[in-house]
Amino acid sequence: MKENFHHVKASTQFKREHKSDYGKERIQILYEDKDIVVINKPTGLLSVPYPGSKSRTAYELLEKIMRSKGELSRFHKPCVVHRLDRDTSGVMMFALNENVQKKVMASWHTMVTERLYRALAENPLDKTKYLEPSGIIDEPLAQNAYHVGYVPRDLHVKTVEARTHYKIIEQGETHTLFELSLDTGKKNQIRAHLSFKHYPLAGDENYRSRTDPFYRLCLHARTLEFVHPVTREKMHFEIPEPEEWLSYVKNGDKNPRVPVWCQSVENYKRGKRYE
């Protein structure tokens, strides 16, 4: 049976054909004890299941690992305390029992002492809109009908408070590498805030970026530092973003590839090249 291209995004089809681990993504366990586990989640993998989805998730893979080691039980299982977007990679934590889950969620903003992201973003076309080297983006967020966060211009839209601290690590001719931390962890917060400031993330189809140099959303949860909810030990985990992000910013995009989502589905169906 032929696949209905009207129900498959061109970018999804591209990843199916070109992403070597598409649908087979694996997690890396960075730390584990009887109460918590910290993982490195790859891009393209959902954090947790959602109703109706049959996609693999980090939660499911962690369950399988624990089951294979004979460690999974009703009282010792992955419990969600926070999430990363599907296409965001990086450091993520699960509680391993419900008591610890409740403790972590009740004290998240005090127990987490540092949570840093790195993002590769396109520069504004208008140089007068360039951001200062560091600052705060303090714009309330709303969600559209597809549950994508955005900064509304309509004052009557229901919003939630959102604050993003940013620092520019490197700014090149075409792109900028940001380091970011969040006062409020709202859905799509970094992506929506930077897009609002005319810096859409490279590879971000939802916010209509113009470039997709690494065939992925260029957002990475680099650092997670917290006080252990049981032992009170200070824990620090850091997984750097891909090295090529910085060199890409320094060198600029000499021959930008048109992202798949900027090309028509009809062209794709006729077998035309992606780039």
C-alpha positions in Angstrom: 0.0 0.0 0.0 1.4 3.4 -1.0 1.9 5.9 1.8 -0.3 8.9 1.7 2.1 11.9 1.4 -0.7 14.3 2.3 -0.5 12.9 5.9 3.3 12.7 6.2 5.4 15.8 6.6 8.2 16.0 4.0 10.7 16.5 6.8 9.5 13.3 8.5 9.9 11.4 5.2 13.4 12.8 4.7 14.4 11.6 8.2 13.0 8.1 7.6 15.2 7.8 4.5 18.4 9.6 5.7 18.6 9.4 9.5 20.6 6.2 10.2 18.9 5.5 13.6 15.4 6.7 12.6 12.9 4.8 14.8 15.8 3.0 16.5 17.2 5.7 18.7 18.9 4.7 21.9 19.3 6.4 25.3 22.6 6.6 27.2 22.4 6.1 31.0 24.7 8.7 32.6 23.9 7.8 36.3 21.6 5.5 38.2 20.9 4.6 41.8 17.8 3.3 43.6 16.0 6.6 43.4 16.9 8.4 40.2 18.3 7.9 36.8 19.9 10.5 34.5 20.1 9.8 30.7 21.3 11.4 27.5 18.3 11.6 25.2 19.0 11.7 21.4 17.2 14.0 19.0 14.1 12.5 17.4 13.0 10.5 20.5 9.9 11.4 22.5 10.5 11.8 26.2 7.3 10.2 27.4 4.2 8.7 25.7 1.2 10.7 24.8 -2.4 9.4 24.1 -2.7 7.7 20.7 1.1 7.7 19.9 2.9 4.5 19.0 6.3 6.1 18.8 9.2 4.9 20.8 10.0 7.0 23.9 12.8 7.5 26.4 10.5 6.3 29.1 9.8 3.0 27.2 13.4 2.4 26.5 14.3 2.9 30.1 11.6 0.5 31.2 13.0 -2.1 28.8 16.5 -1.7 30.2 15.3 -2.1 33.7 13.2 -5.1 32.8 16.2 -6.8 31.1 18.1 -6.3 34.3 15.3 -7.6 36.5 14.9 -4.3 38.2 11.5 -3.2 37.0 8.6 -3.6 39.5 5.5 -1.8 40.6 7.5 0.1 43.2 10.7 0.6 41.1 9.9 2.1 37.7 10.6 5.2 35.7 8.5 8.2 36.9 8.4 11.4 34.9 9.7 14.6 36.5 10.3 16.8 33.4 10.4 16.5 29.6 12.4 17.5 26.6 10.8 18.2 23.2 11.1 15.2 20.8 13.7 16.9 18.7 15.7 18.3 21.6 18.7 16.2 22.7 20.5 16.1 26.0 20.5 15.5 29.7 17.2 14.3 31.3 16.3 12.8 34.6 13.6 10.3 35.8 12.7 9.4 39.4 12.5 5.7 40.0 9.7 5.5 42.5 6.5 7.6 43.1 7.7 9.0 46.5 10.8 10.5 44.9 8.8 11.7 41.9 6.5 13.7 44.3 9.5 15.1 46.2 11.3 16.2 43.0 8.2 17.8 41.4 7.4 19.6 44.6 10.9 21.1 44.9 12.1 21.3 41.3 12.8 25.0 41.3 14.9 24.8 44.4 16.6 21.5 43.9 17.7 22.2 40.4 20.6 24.7 40.7 21.6 24.9 37.0 20.0 23.8 33.8 21.6 25.1 30.6 20.7 24.7 27.0 22.7 25.4 23.8 20.9 26.5 20.7 22.1 27.2 17.1 19.9 30.0 15.7 19.6 31.9 12.5 20.5 35.6 12.6 17.8 38.2 11.9 17.8 39.4 8.3 17.6 43.0 9.7 20.8 43.7 11.7 19.1 46.4 13.7 17.2 43.5 15.4 20.4 41.8 16.7 20.2 41.0 20.4 22.7 42.3 23.1 25.4 39.8 24.1 23.2 38.7 27.1 19.9 39.4 28.6 16.4 38.2 29.4 13.5 37.5 27.0 10.4 38.1 29.2 7.4 37.5 26.9 4.2 35.6 27.9 3.4 32.5 25.8 0.2 31.1 24.3 -0.4 27.9 22.4 -2.0 27.6 19.0 -4.5 25.0 17.9 -1.6 22.5 17.3 -0.2 23.0 20.8 2.8 25.0 19.6 3.9 27.8 21.9 4.2 31.3 20.6 4.3 34.9 21.7 0.9 36.4 20.9 0.2 39.9 19.7 -3.5 39.7 20.7 -3.8 40.9 24.3 -7.0 38.9 24.7 -5.3 35.5 24.2 -4.8 33.4 27.3 -1.1 33.3 28.2 1.4 32.0 30.8 4.4 33.8 32.2 7.8 32.9 30.6 11.3 34.1 31.1 14.4 33.0 29.3 17.9 34.1 30.1 20.3 34.0 27.2 24.0 34.6 26.5 25.6 34.7 23.1 28.5 32.2 22.9 29.5 33.0 19.3 27.9 35.1 16.6 28.8 34.6 13.0 27.6 36.1 9.7 24.6 33.8 9.3 24.0 32.1 12.7 24.5 32.5 16.4 25.3 30.0 19.2 23.3 30.7 22.3 23.5 29.5 25.9 20.1 29.7 27.7 18.5 29.0 31.0 14.9 29.1 32.0 13.1 30.7 35.0 9.9 29.0 33.7 9.9 25.8 31.9 7.0 26.3 29.4 6.3 24.2 26.3 8.5 25.4 23.4 9.7 28.3 25.5 13.2 28.6 24.0 12.0 28.1 20.5 9.1 30.5 20.8 11.2 33.2 22.5 14.1 33.2 20.1 11.8 33.0 17.1 9.9 36.1 18.5 13.3 37.9 18.6 13.9 37.0 15.0 16.4 34.2 15.8 14.5 31.0 14.8 16.5 27.8 15.6 18.2 26.1 12.7 16.2 23.0 11.7 13.0 24.2 13.3 10.1 23.4 11.0 7.4 24.7 13.5 8.9 28.2 13.5 9.7 28.2 9.7 13.5 28.4 9.9 15.2 29.0 6.6 18.1 26.6 7.2 18.5 23.0 8.3 22.2 22.3 8.2 22.3 19.3 10.5 18.9 17.7 9.6 17.7 18.2 13.1 16.4 20.9 15.5 19.5 22.6 16.8 18.6 22.6 20.5 20.5 20.7 23.2 20.0 20.3 26.9 23.7 20.6 27.9 23.8 20.8 31.7 21.7 19.6 34.6 22.9 20.3 38.1 20.7 19.5 41.2 20.7 18.4 44.8 19.9 14.7 45.0 16.3 14.4 46.4 17.3 11.7 48.9 21.0 11.8 49.6 21.2 15.7 49.3 24.5 15.2 47.3 25.2 17.9 44.7 25.0 16.2 41.2 26.3 17.7 38.0 25.8 16.3 34.5 27.1 17.9 31.3 26.9 16.6 27.7 28.3 19.2 25.2 26.4 20.0 22.0 27.8 18.7 18.7 31.2 20.3 18.0 30.2 21.2 14.5 27.7 23.7 15.7 30.4 26.2 16.8 32.5 25.7 13.7 29.4 26.2 11.6 28.7 29.5 13.3 32.3 30.7 12.9 32.5 29.7 9.2 29.0 30.9 8.2 26.7 29.0 5.8 28.4 29.4 2.4 26.0 27.2 0.5 22.7 26.9 2.5 20.5 24.0 1.7 16.8 24.8 1.3 14.9 23.0 4.1 12.6 20.2 3.1 9.6 22.1 4.6 10.2 24.9 2.2 9.8 22.6 -0.7 6.5 21.3 -2.0 5.2 17.9 -1.4 4.5 17.5 -5.1 8.2 18.1 -5.9 9.1 15.4 -3.4 6.6 13.0 -4.9 8.0 13.5 -8.4 11.4 12.4 -7.0 13.2 15.8 -7.1 16.3 16.2 -5.0 16.1 17.6 -1.4 19.0 19.9 -2.0 
